[in-house]
């Protein structure tokens, strides 16, 4: 089955649902000059290729993860080897004037330019969960005011994703916290060290540890574990990958360590959590 594109348009928001079959080829997706793109899987996982701050590379985009595409950029999406199963993604196009206006109105935002938001893969279950909600709103007849409100909300969230953290006196700046958390999210499966995180904030290990704790109320490793647990919960509920694979993706190559950490933070085993229910699929 070849790829099928279903286009849902509001004046202030464009959503495109792409269903790719087993025999479908990889396809290119380009963002126009006056739009900012967000891609997230609804079902399955996909291989995404494009440029980010590290040059041209590829990554596997899974449920709960998003790709953020700056204007006039493009990516290629295809089936994930080796099983090469079908996948369904939603592509959201946010009007650039709304995003730029939000940025201009908040000079203290951790992001100084829209282009800084561009990344091939980031874990963001909040935006990922909005995609089926927006599709359902369009199908049920939500009007232009809904689309405008959704576009403004997305702009605010993209520029201020960490409102719960308050730098306070002696803490990290909003920009430093944004940089460090983004670094964590992009490398959840890797062995991240305290020295690496301190380097992202351009601080010594000692000063970074102290200032990060002031800003978030947690040590960097406690904060990182929280992100990993958030990712694991979402992947267990929304996906069908084996539990051991979920653990590896979230930075726990040892299944016993993953099960122990998950039970400590969530209160049950990964398999018990998965059995409690899954997110509903979107036709």
N, C-alpha and C positions, 0 to 999 in steps of 0.2 A: 504494500500500500504506500503510495506516495504521500508526501507531507501535505497537510491541509491547513489553510490559514483562515481563521474566523475573525473578522474585524469588527470590533465594537467601538463606536466613536461617540464621544461627547465633545463639545467645543473645547473644554479645558482639560480633557484627559482622553488618551487613546489606549485601548487595551486590545491586544492581539493574542488570541489563543492558538497555539501551534500544536497540532497533533501529528507526530511523526511515526509512521509505521515501520515494520521490520525491514522492508525493502527500500525505505526512503534514504536518499543521499543526504550528506551534510548540506546545510544551507546557510547562506550569509544573511545577516540581519544588520542593517545600517540605520543609525540614528540621524535624523535631519539636523540642520543647523540650529533650529529654534526649539529643540526638544532634548530632554535628558532621559536616558533609558534605564529601565530596571527589568531584569529578566529573572524569573524564578520558576522552578519546576512545580507542577501540580501533582504529577504522578511520574514515578521512575526517576532516573538520573540521566544526565546528558553530558557529553564531552563538549567543552566550550574552549574556543581558541581565539586569541586576540592579544592586544598589547596592554600592558600595565606599567607600573613604575620599574619593573625588572626587565622590560623588553617584551618581545613576543614569546608567548608560552601557551600552554594548555592546562586545563584543570577539569576535574569532574565536579559538576554542579549537582548537588543533592537537595532533597526537600529540606526546607529551613534555611537554605543558602540563597544568596542573590548575586547577580552580576550587575554592577553599576557602570553605565556607559555614558561618557561625556559626549556632548554634541559633535556631530560630524565624525563619529567613530563607528567601527563595525566589528562584529564578531562572527565566528562560524560555529554552528551547533550541529552535533551529530550523535549517533548512538555510542554508548560506552562499551568498549571491548572488555572481556572477551564474549559476553553473552549477547551484546548488541540488541537489547530489548527495546521496545517502543517507549517513548516518553512523551509527556505533555507539558508544555511550558506556557507561561503567560508573560507577555512583553508589555510593560507599562511605559507610556511616553508622557512625561511630565513637561508642561510648557516651560521653556527656559525663562521667560520674563517673570513668572511666578517665583521660580527658584532664585533668580537674581534679585528680585525685589525683596524677598525674605532675607537674603544675605546682606543686602545694603541696609536693611532696617535693623540688623543685629551686628554691629561692628565687633562685638566681643565673641562672636561665634568661633569655635575652634577651627573651622574651615574658612580660609580667606579667599578661595577661588573655587568656582564650581568644578573645575578640572581636577581638584584635589580629591573629589569624591569618586573619581573613576577607579574601579578595581575589578579584576576578573572574577574574584570570588570572595564573599564575606558571609559569615554566619549571621543571619538576621531573621529569626523566626517571626518577629513582629510584622515586618513588611511582607514576608512570605505568606503569613496568614491573612493579610489584607487582600491578596490577589483574588482568591475565590469569592471573598465578600464583595469586591467591586464588580466581578462578573455577574454575580447573582443580583446585585443592585441594578445593573443595566438591564438584565433580563426581566426583572419585575417592574420596570418602568420608572426607576428613579430619574428625576429630571436634572436639568442643568445646575440648579443650586447644589445638589448633592455632589456633582462632579467638581464644582468649584471648591466646595468645602474639603473634599477628599484631596484635591491637588494642593491646597494650602496646608493641609495637615501633613501630607507627605513631605512637602518642602521644609516645614518646621522640624519634622522628625529627622530628616537627613542631615540638617545642619546642627541640631541639638539632640543627639541621640542619648546623651548621658546626663539628663537633668537630675537624676537621683544622687549623683556624686557632686559634692560641693567642695571645691578646693580649700576654702577657708584660709586662715592665716598660716603660712608655712607649708601649705600643700602644693601639689602639682597644679600648674595652670590648666585651663580647659584644653588648650592645644596639646600640651604634653600628655594629658590623659587620653585624648582622642588618638594620638599617635601610638601610645603604648597599647591601648585596647585593640586598635586595628591590627597591630603587629601580632597580638595574641590570637585574634580571630582568624587571621590568615594562616596560622601555624599551629592550630589546635592539635594536630596529629604528631607534631614534632616535640623533641625534648628541648623546651625553652628554659634558658638559664636566667638567673637574676642579673648577671652581668650584661646579657643581651638586652634585657628590658631597660636597665639603667642607661645603656648606650643609646637607646631610642629617645630617652628623655634628656640626653646629654648631661647626665649627672654621675657622680661617683656612686658606687654600690650603696654605701652607708646613707648618703643624703637621699638617694632615690627611695630606699626602703622606708625611711622616716616620712618623706613627703607623700609617698603613695598611700601610706597608712592614714595620714591626716586627711587626704582627699577622699578616700573611699571607706575608711573604717575597717579595712582588711589588709593583710599582707598581700604582696603581689601574687604569691603562689596560691593563697586562699581565693583570691579574685579569679585567677586562671582556672582553678578547679571548678569554681562556680560556672564559668563560661562553658567548660567541658561538660558539666552535668546538664546544663540547659540544652546543649547540642545533643547529648545522648538521649534525653527525654524526648526531644522532638523527633529524632531519627527512629527511636523505638516505636513511637506512636504513629508516625506518618509513613514509615518505610517498611520494607520487607527483608532488608539485609540481615544476615545472621548476626546474632548478638556479639559474637567475638569480633566481627568486622566493624560493628558500631563502636566497640571499645577501641579498636585500633585507630579509627578515624578521629576519635575524640581524645587521643593521646594516651591510651592504656593498652599497650601491646600484650600485656599479660592478662589473660581472662580472669584469673583469680583476683588480681589487684583491681580490675574494673568492677567486678561484682562486689567486692568489699567496699570500695569507694562509693559506688552507687547506693548500696544499702545504707551506708553511713549518712549520706546527704539526702536521700529521698525516702528512706524508711522501708524499702522493699527491694527485692532482687530485680535485675533488668527483665527477666522473663515474666515475673509477676506484674511489673509495670506495663509491659506490652499486652498482656492478657486483659488489662482493665479497659482497653478500647483503643480505637484508632480514630484519626480525623476522617470525617466523611469525604469521599471523593467527589469531584466536580465533573459532571458529564460533558 
